[in-house]
Amino acid sequence: MRLILKRFLSSNEIKAVLNISDCELMHQRVGGQLTFEKSGNGFFYSLPSSASILAHPLGQQLLNWHITKHKLAVANMPKDPETKRALEKLIWDILLPIERQFSRPTITYGFTALELHKVISKHFPAGTAPSLDQHAASEKNSADSYICKRSGAACDFIVANVKSTELIKFITEKLDYDRIYFYGTDRPIHVSVTLGMPKRHLQVMCTSDNGRRYPARKAFGEAAKDLAASL
């Protein structure tokens, strides 16, 4: 399956983002309200500047993952403009290509704004590293310091019936990632992007007999592709 150009949306994708029907999409296309390209029998659309890719179902997962996982009704919207840009890049550069190549990812750990960060740190801290994991993006704490000292944005996800090793091979070969953490063939993977220069860092994580995670093999850049192929 070929990848659609990453900054264009298919008809179904743009309908989901703009929350419009087939008929409304046709009227907006014919009326010149949308920029598009035609390829074969399909149309591929640029997202209007007034809209955000965060309105896509993947964006809604990224923002609302905690409602499903922790049953928490906590507001979780980005405040910093750089956070919004990084979350949008995560969708454009990682999540949409994954969906187009395989099927829709299920986000198991997404964006964590300050209020949600407080709740998770208090009630669900196991396995989290907020100062490093990029889930808080560029959001700040009550002391006006960045929650995470690394810029960018991250999420953990799985794809039904696709092994994490296959996802990692695809990402290292094709996509503009910053960091990947691999926890096991049938476990969610952690993937981040950055607005700066990406590290292209693949880190394999293992679990000790007492349940503690620890870093094992790692690689950067082209070597990350080789490590991914060996998993």
GIWO-V849387 format. One record per run of one state. SS is the DSSP state (h for helix, s for strand, l for the rest). FROM is the first residue (numbers start at 1). TO is the last residue. If there is no record, write none. Layout:
SS FROM TO
SS FROM TO
This chain:
l 1 8
s 9 9
l 10 10
h 11 18
l 19 21
h 22 30
l 31 35
s 36 39
l 40 41
s 42 45
l 46 52
h 53 55
l 56 56
h 57 70
l 71 80
h 81 101
l 102 105
s 106 109
l 110 113
h 114 123
l 124 139
s 140 140
l 141 145
s 146 146
l 147 152
s 153 159
l 160 161
s 162 162
l 163 163
h 164 174
l 175 178
s 179 182
l 183 188
s 189 193
l 194 200
s 201 207
l 208 212
s 213 220
l 221 221
h 222 230
l 231 231
